[in-house]
């Protein structure tokens, strides 16, 4: 688990916040791409975004999925995104 905490005084919508998190996940994934290629590992990027439209984070689902897939990574969202859910829970509790 990689944690980078950052304070942001700017108020963002839930969609903006989710997409910023996805951007940071992609940046982290790219930073280890050479190592993953060396061992022929396909990386999954887990987004803390729910596939159920009843949840607010769902507003960012389509954009996040398109962004991650277009960057060449495997996309996972809740409930399959166990890594992002675990990290988010750890940060909140």
C-alpha positions as CSV (number, residue, x, y, z in Angstrom):
1,X,0.0,0.0,0.0
2,X,1.3,3.4,-1.0
3,X,0.0,6.4,1.0
4,X,0.5,10.0,-0.1
5,X,-1.6,12.5,2.0
6,X,-2.2,15.9,0.6
7,X,-4.2,18.8,1.9
8,X,-6.3,20.6,-0.7
9,X,-8.2,23.8,0.3
10,X,-10.1,23.7,-2.9
11,X,-13.6,22.2,-2.6
12,X,-14.1,19.4,-5.2
13,X,-17.2,17.5,-6.2
14,X,-17.2,13.8,-5.5
15,X,-16.7,13.2,-9.2
16,X,-13.6,15.5,-9.3
17,X,-12.2,13.9,-6.2
18,X,-12.6,10.3,-7.5
19,X,-11.0,11.3,-10.8
20,X,-8.0,12.9,-9.0
21,X,-7.6,9.7,-7.1
22,X,-7.6,7.7,-10.3
23,X,-5.0,10.1,-11.8
24,X,-2.8,9.5,-8.8
25,X,-3.2,5.8,-9.1
26,X,-2.3,5.9,-12.8
27,X,0.8,8.0,-12.0
28,X,1.9,5.5,-9.4
29,X,1.2,2.6,-11.8
30,X,3.4,4.2,-14.4
31,X,6.2,4.7,-12.0
32,X,6.5,0.9,-11.6
33,X,5.7,-0.1,-15.3
34,X,9.3,-1.0,-16.1
35,X,9.5,-3.4,-13.2
36,X,6.1,-4.9,-14.1
37,X,7.2,-5.4,-17.7
38,X,10.4,-7.1,-16.6
39,X,8.3,-9.8,-14.9
40,X,5.4,-9.8,-17.4
41,X,2.8,-8.6,-14.9
42,X,-0.5,-7.1,-16.0
43,X,-1.4,-4.4,-13.5
44,X,-4.9,-3.8,-12.2
45,X,-5.8,-0.2,-11.2
46,X,-8.5,-0.4,-8.5
47,X,-10.8,2.6,-8.3
48,X,-12.7,3.4,-5.1
49,X,-15.8,3.9,-7.2
50,X,-19.0,2.0,-6.8
51,X,-20.7,0.3,-9.7
52,X,-24.1,0.7,-8.0
53,X,-25.7,4.0,-9.2
54,X,-27.2,4.4,-5.7
55,X,-23.8,5.6,-4.5
56,X,-22.4,9.1,-5.2
57,X,-19.0,7.8,-6.4
58,X,-20.8,6.1,-9.3
59,X,-20.9,9.6,-11.0
60,X,-17.2,9.1,-11.9
61,X,-17.4,5.5,-13.1
62,X,-17.5,5.9,-16.9
63,X,-14.7,8.5,-16.9
64,X,-12.5,6.6,-14.5
65,X,-13.0,3.3,-16.5
66,X,-12.2,5.0,-19.8
67,X,-9.2,6.8,-18.3
68,X,-7.7,3.6,-16.8
69,X,-8.4,1.4,-19.8
70,X,-7.0,4.0,-22.2
71,X,-3.8,4.1,-20.3
72,X,-3.4,0.3,-20.8
73,X,-4.3,-0.9,-17.4
74,X,-6.9,-3.4,-16.2
75,X,-9.8,-1.5,-14.5
76,X,-11.5,-2.7,-11.3
77,X,-14.3,-0.9,-9.4
78,X,-16.2,-1.7,-6.3
79,X,-17.1,-4.4,-5.3
80,X,-14.2,-6.0,-7.2
81,X,-11.7,-3.2,-6.3
82,X,-10.7,-4.8,-3.0
83,X,-7.3,-2.9,-2.9
84,X,-8.9,0.6,-3.1
85,X,-11.6,-0.3,-0.6
86,X,-9.1,-1.7,1.9
87,X,-6.9,1.4,1.5
88,X,-9.8,3.8,1.9
89,X,-11.0,2.0,5.0
90,X,-7.6,2.1,6.5
91,X,-7.3,5.8,5.9
92,X,-10.8,6.5,7.4
93,X,-10.5,4.3,10.5
